[in-house]
């Protein structure tokens, strides 16, 4: 049997809470920059309301309204509405069962409430919404086994607590510093924007930084990532469906970093747009490509360069640039280098069309794989040269002057093994890079061969 949410009128909720006897315990909470001890009371499990402004459910609410064709303000204006409360219960119950913080199983096992809910004086739950949903569901399924959940402990906030007070307490308790993993990056970003742009008493970024316990620059980057995410969702025709990119924070962050103004101030707008659109195409088709989108987003400059240089996209250059500049016959500046490294208009038009994004994504993925393989080859070559240099340095520094006679035999055997390995590597070079082998110092090789022959003869 599932729990059927009811809405107790606000006057009755206030009355029940005010008349409930206080327990001997209190609950400390930071309120208006000081710690106060909230009175703890026991009330019916049916009395409280879920707080629909709960930051943890922001994106889930957006998805719910989209999937059920509900008004965008269904949750925002439905605090006292039974339909909204039932929808919020559904979302919170699912959250209570998430593997990262399985509150439901813990309550099911212990069969007791270990921490009080924090509620307003009119019974709206500020902290503990998921726990309440789990407790209610368990009690509805078996009121005998879970009879301890018929009444619940609540810590009651002062009657004069404002919405701004509630937001600060929620951020302090749930987002910073130890509970961040339970919050999605979009939920944090949307609520950060809400508190810093609200009409009444907006928070400064410094104030937000103090409550979120993150540097201002990180919060600003979070807001910029949100703007990119919104643009992406608009382009794919899925506005407000932030659940689609809940795992893609690093991709947006990597794109922002690659296009940071201080490093790209002279870059053509068409170049920056093309890079952004390529990343959008990769996000849209992330299930069809190899590797992580954030890795490709971080390398998008090189990826777009490869796409253009190797003409990997099925686009013909029409001579125009994506910045509206003309190039071609009759243009006295045609032979001069392009300013800002613009992208051909035909290419920009192609990557701007979401119907082409699967091709863009797979082609960009191919370019990225090529670049990765080239880098691995370069790294291997560089490491080979570096190791060879170290071997040469060690060999020239070897000295018998202070060698321990008892170790000379072992050391000599090691030198023979090293010599064998060096000769093997030189043979590999000769096989794989004959042009390099042709340039080796033959006289020194002949001299080395003679020394080996003399050594074998005992001379």
Phi, psi and omega in degrees: 000127180272157182282133178257110183294136174238158178243109175282130179308146186302321180297320179291323178297313180300318181295314181299320181288317182293328182272347179293139181288137178284144175278181180279351182261158174231169180233118180285140177209146177280121185224117180054049173069020174213157180272127176237157179256113182279139176292139179256134182228164175248127181227168179297144179297340182275348189287312188293161171248146172289144176274111184287345175276012178306122184297330185292337185254010185305304183288329177295323177296319179298318178295317182299314181295324179292316184288333182255011178052047181258158177300149181299334181265018181306314180278317185304321183254018186242026183306319183259008183267132185294325179296318179294318180297322179292320177295318179295322177300317180300314180295316183291323179297318176298318179296325182293342182258003180298141185295333181290336178204075187284079180295321184301309182296324179296315178292323179296323181285314185280330180059030176206153178271125183259340180227141180287152169283148173259122185233158172283171181294342176256018168086017176270129186281118177272314181231123180114019180299318179294319178298319179297318179299317180293315179300315180296318182295318179294318180295321180293326182287324180204092184289344177278308180297326182247040182296337179295344182270003179295325176237143184234154177274133176229146172254125192259125178286159178302149183299330185274005181299129181267173177298324178294321176300316182297318180298316181296318179294318180298315179298314182298320185278324193247327183266319184236142353259342193265353187247014185301326184295340180276354181250135175286154183295326180292318178303315179297316183295315181297317181287330173297316179295322179301312186286336181268353181237003181295151184292320183260119178051058177296146178283143169282163178295330178292321178293318178298320179299321180295321182279320179284343183056046175224150179299151179304318182299326178290321179291322177295321177295324178297317179293322178294322177296323178297319179298318177297318180297319179295320178297317179299312182295325176297318183293330180266006177073027180230056181300143177071002178271063184293343177297338180289338182236025183296337180256013189247022181304315184295330178293316179292321178296318180295320178296316178301316181296320182290338183248020183302134187304322184295337180259343186235026187299328181264008185281147178295137175303326181293326178294313180296320179296317180298318179298316180298317182292326176296317177296319177301318179297320178295319178298317182295333184240032186296340178278355183250001184242164178271143175081188184263141180297323183297329178293319180286327177296322178293336181252019189296330177301310181292325180296312180296321178300316179294319178302320182282313183297321183264005179048052185280338179274147181283064184226139175261132179289122182266006178090346179265155178256160181292351178262011178083011180271141179266146176217136179148199183300140177087351180265114182296343181260006187299328184274355179278153179298141176297137177277129176080005174059056184290161178260140177305141182300322181299322179291316181297318178298321183294312182285346178281344184268111182302338178291344178263359192292332178294317177295317179301315183295313182293325178289318177296323178297319177298317179297320180294320178297320177299314181297320179296317180295319178297321179293319178298318178296318178297318180297319179296317179296316180296319179294321179299314180295319181294315180295320178298321178296319179294321179298316179299318181295316180296320181296318181289338182267352179297137181214139177269358188303318183242021182289143176283119183307329183288344182254354185298320182297313179296316180298321180296320178298321178294323178295321178297317179297318179296319179298319179298318179294320180296317178297322178298318180295321178296324176293323176297319178299316181297321180287316187271334183224070183301330179295329177285317181301325181295337182264004180293151181288097184297322181299318181291325177294317178298320179297318179295319179298320179296320179297320178297316179298316180296322180296318180293329179280351182080019181274000000 
